[in-house]
Amino acid sequence: MVAPPDAGPDLPTDASVIERSWQDPERFGVIFDAYFAEIHRYVARRLDVEAADDIAAETFHVAFRRRKRFDLSRDNARPWLYGIATNLIARHRRTEARRFRALARLGDDGPAGGHEDRVAAQVSAEHERSRLAQAVGALSADQRDVLLLVVLADLTYDEVAQALDVPYGTVASRFSRARAKLRKALGGVDPLHDQEGPIDG
Amino acid sequence: MDELQAVRELFPETPPPAARVTARARRRATGAAGRRLPRLRWALPGLGLVAAATAVALAVGSAGSAGDGPKRPVPTSSLPLDGRAVFLAAAEQAERQPMGGYWYCDQISGQSYLLKAGYAVIGAHLETFEWTGAAKGSGGRFYGRDLPARPATPEDEAVWERAGAPTSFRVMSNGHPMTYTRKAGRWEEDKGGQHSGGRFFLMGFGKELTTQEVLALPTDSRTLAKRFLSPPSPRRPGAKRGPAPVSNAYKLLRAADLLTSAPLPPKVGAGLMRALVAQPGVHTIATASDALGRQGVALAVDQPSWGWDLRPDGTFVRKDNGYRTQEQLIFDKKTGALLAEQSVLLTPGGEYRSRKPGFVIDYWLIRSYGWTDRRPSPPPALPFR
């Protein structure tokens, strides 16, 4: 947030700010200021702006109330906040399903006129996007969480593992399986010989 | 096209949250009830802003001193030997508490604010209730509700009543206005707090522990001190700086957190209490009381007169407070249960120059915690009248 732990002597880590907020609640405003826009953006992209208004606010409300549950051995609060947001998003599966249906829908008005090749390219891109949206929507919730935390939120595997409270290996495996499914949906070669069924722990 | 880039492009960028949305969310994220329109009654935070300190002192000083009530803890009656004996007896009692099917913890947090009108209120007043089933699959929930802001001491209550007993208190907090009201909120279940049970979060493990793992924690006080009262490590590999040294006050807070995070077996809790009292800088107070009027034996750590202050750019700067505080953990003498953790004014000065020693700057009260055989639910009754 404010600075990485080794940036300077007086720059607090998230952990030190949260620890102070135990007794001085307004300190939690520092965490809010550092991450609210980012969490909102993630939820808004994944669901929609209205859901993001609610979920991002709820994320920080929950985080504030549970601030004594933050593991102070972790300097950075980002994964923790994404973890809370992910749990809340899980309550909006229907909104999310609707979102993917909307993303998968082909443009109603068809491609704009123009050179034949360009029209063909547009149609192809449109279909590809639709296939991709369907594929992302068809992922298991666990795989989709990992994929989107990595791709949209730019979390590392390690941070995703912290956020979701699962082992690192589980994150890596969910991610590569999700990726393989998408590649397949886009017509690429599936390097993993993707298997359906039980995924991981 | 790379499928990951394609996914990134599938989700278009969105506009940033509206200022109104952000402001409202921020109030909820810092403990303000923030639902009613505030009356313009300015107060300043009990801790924090450098620039505010003078104004607070002026405001409070001109209205006469609103001191401490009879129920306030008195940090001066420190009796190292007696206190220690009483404390160790309490630790022995902590070994004898029975187990049940559900573990719960009901906590209240609040912070004092000095108002211009010459009295102090407790704001950011929240109660949280959480429970976890011992067995896997038996569930767990987390609830919270806003508690009414209240005058901090009986003297403050008198001044507040003379001021017409206003029902909302507007405070400035690090440049953000917040309003605390006399209204109690309803219990709300935190949507992110549901879990299946049988697991507990204990700080420092980096993961949740199963009930069995919690029950198998070491009981020896030296092992416990090493395990729990040492720096929060390991840091991430590659971090350049090692763990910061652990302050004695932090050790108290850490222990309080452990005791209220999971059903530590009685012998583990007792071992932790013995580990605490053996720490340098930790002394005992034979009799202390909390905001609910409960008396007990306390462990205390005197704090230095300086602290960190928040700058507008979000960084911290070292600042001399001009006052000293003491962190206290209060334990029930009969059961050894943790009753409260509170920060108490030791030497008045600075923002608190008009307050008497013993003034409670903030508190975290453990209303109750422990095992029960029935699935718990948050208590409807308010903790304060």
Interface residues (C-beta under 8 A of the other chain):
Chain A: M1 V2 A3 P5 D6 D10 L11 P12 A15 S16 E19 R20 W22 Q23 D24 P25 E26 R27 F28 G29 V30 I31 F32 D33 A34 F36 A37 H40 R41 A44 R45 R46 V49 A52 D53 A56 A57 E58 T59 F60 H61 V62 A63 F64 R65 R66 K68 R69 D71 L72 S73 R74 D75 I84 N87 L88 R91 L103 E128 R129 L132 A133 V136 L147 L148 V151 L152 Q162 D165 R179 L182 R183 L186 G188
Chain B: M1 E3 L4 A6 V7 R8 L10 F11 P12 E13 T14 P15 P16 P17 A18 V21 T22 R24 A25 R26 R28 A29 T30 G31 P45 L47 G48 S109 Q111 A124 L126 T128 F142 G144 S173 N174 H176 M178 D190 K191 G192 G193 F201 M203 G204 F205 G206 K207 E208 P232 S233 P234 R235 R236 A239 K240 R241 A244 Y250 L253 D257 T260 S261 W308 L310 G314 T315 F316 V317 R318 S343 D362 W364
